[in-house]
Amino acid sequence: MISSRFSVAVHILALIEVNEGNVTSEFMAGSVNTNSAVIRRIMGMLSRGGLISSRPGVVGIKLLKPTEEITFLDVYRAVELPETKDLFSVHQNTNIRCPIGQHIQSAMEPVLHDAQSQMEQVLAQATIKQLVAEIADKGD
């Protein structure tokens, strides 16, 4: 299951773009309505994911790519932990003496893999630039 880290990370990137990097973790925390420690933790993930660089101070945050090149899939991959990157998981330790339990995983996995793949294809088509433009349009 995708955690809220994904939507918070998208929010952070949009704030950085709109404010040209002139933001602090406290400002972002106020916009997201969360603790600044949460923002800094997610910013660390975005940094390790190659999407931002940051230094202490107000003008120390930069996007490392143009917003038209930062897809939602890039963000998803940067902030979702390995154990949560898949939308679905099949329960483990089923009863192998049961005809359903014996085959449930192998029967479900192809469908769930396809669903994951389609979700990633959709995320790959959405960019931070598109999001910022849509939000700007709503403000008019």
C-alpha positions in Angstrom: 0.0 0.0 0.0 1.3 3.5 -0.8 1.8 5.6 2.3 1.1 9.3 2.6 4.8 9.9 2.1 4.1 9.9 -1.6 1.5 12.7 -1.5 3.6 14.7 1.0 6.7 14.4 -1.2 4.7 15.6 -4.3 3.5 18.5 -2.1 7.0 19.3 -1.1 8.3 19.4 -4.7 5.4 21.6 -5.7 6.2 24.0 -2.9 9.9 24.1 -3.8 9.0 24.8 -7.5 6.4 27.5 -6.7 8.6 29.3 -4.2 11.8 28.8 -6.2 13.5 27.0 -3.4 12.9 29.8 -0.9 11.2 27.6 1.7 12.1 26.1 5.0 11.0 22.7 6.4 8.9 24.7 8.9 7.1 26.5 6.1 6.5 23.2 4.2 5.3 21.6 7.4 2.7 24.4 7.8 1.4 23.8 4.3 1.3 20.1 4.7 0.0 20.4 8.3 2.5 18.1 9.8 5.7 18.2 11.9 8.8 19.7 10.3 10.7 16.5 11.2 8.4 14.6 8.9 9.2 17.0 6.1 13.0 16.7 6.7 12.8 12.9 6.7 10.9 12.9 3.4 13.3 15.6 2.0 16.1 13.2 2.9 14.4 10.5 0.8 14.0 12.9 -2.1 17.6 13.9 -1.8 18.8 10.3 -1.9 16.4 9.7 -4.8 18.2 12.4 -6.8 15.3 14.8 -6.9 16.5 17.6 -4.6 19.5 19.0 -3.0 19.3 20.9 0.3 21.5 22.9 2.6 20.5 24.6 5.8 18.9 27.9 5.3 16.0 29.4 3.3 17.5 29.3 -0.2 19.2 26.0 0.3 16.7 23.7 -1.5 16.9 23.1 -5.2 15.2 20.7 -7.6 17.9 18.7 -9.4 15.8 18.3 -12.6 13.2 20.5 -14.3 9.7 19.8 -13.1 8.7 18.5 -16.5 11.2 15.7 -16.0 10.1 14.8 -12.5 7.4 12.2 -12.7 5.1 10.9 -10.0 6.8 7.6 -10.6 10.2 9.2 -9.7 8.7 10.5 -6.5 7.0 7.1 -5.7 10.3 5.3 -6.2 12.2 7.9 -4.0 10.0 7.8 -1.0 8.2 4.5 -0.8 10.2 2.0 1.3 11.0 -1.4 -0.3 8.4 -3.2 1.8 5.6 -0.8 0.7 6.5 -0.2 -3.0 4.0 -2.8 -4.1 0.3 -1.9 -4.0 -0.7 -5.4 -3.0 0.8 -8.3 -1.1 -0.5 -11.9 -0.9 -0.7 -13.3 2.5 2.0 -15.9 3.4 2.0 -19.2 5.2 -1.2 -20.5 3.7 -2.3 -24.1 4.4 -0.8 -26.1 1.6 -3.2 -29.0 2.2 -6.1 -26.7 1.2 -6.6 -26.6 -2.6 -7.1 -22.8 -2.4 -4.3 -22.2 0.1 -1.9 -24.3 -2.0 -2.4 -22.1 -5.2 -3.7 -18.7 -4.1 -0.3 -17.0 -4.4 0.6 -18.3 -7.9 -2.9 -17.5 -9.1 -3.1 -14.0 -7.7 0.5 -12.8 -8.4 0.1 -12.2 -12.2 -3.0 -10.1 -11.8 -1.4 -8.1 -9.0 1.8 -7.6 -11.0 -0.2 -6.3 -13.9 -2.1 -3.9 -11.6 1.2 -2.6 -10.2 2.6 -2.2 -13.7 -0.4 -0.2 -14.9 -0.3 2.0 -11.8 3.4 2.7 -12.5 2.7 3.5 -16.1 0.1 6.1 -15.0 2.5 7.7 -12.5 5.2 7.9 -15.2 2.9 10.1 -17.3 2.2 12.7 -14.5 4.8 15.4 -13.8 5.3 17.9 -11.1 5.1 20.6 -13.7 1.6 19.4 -14.7 0.5 19.4 -11.0 1.8 22.9 -10.4 0.0 24.2 -13.6 -3.2 22.5 -12.5 -3.0 24.1 -9.1 -2.2 27.5 -10.6 -5.3 27.1 -12.8 -7.5 26.5 -9.8 -6.2 29.7 -8.2 -7.5 31.8 -11.1 
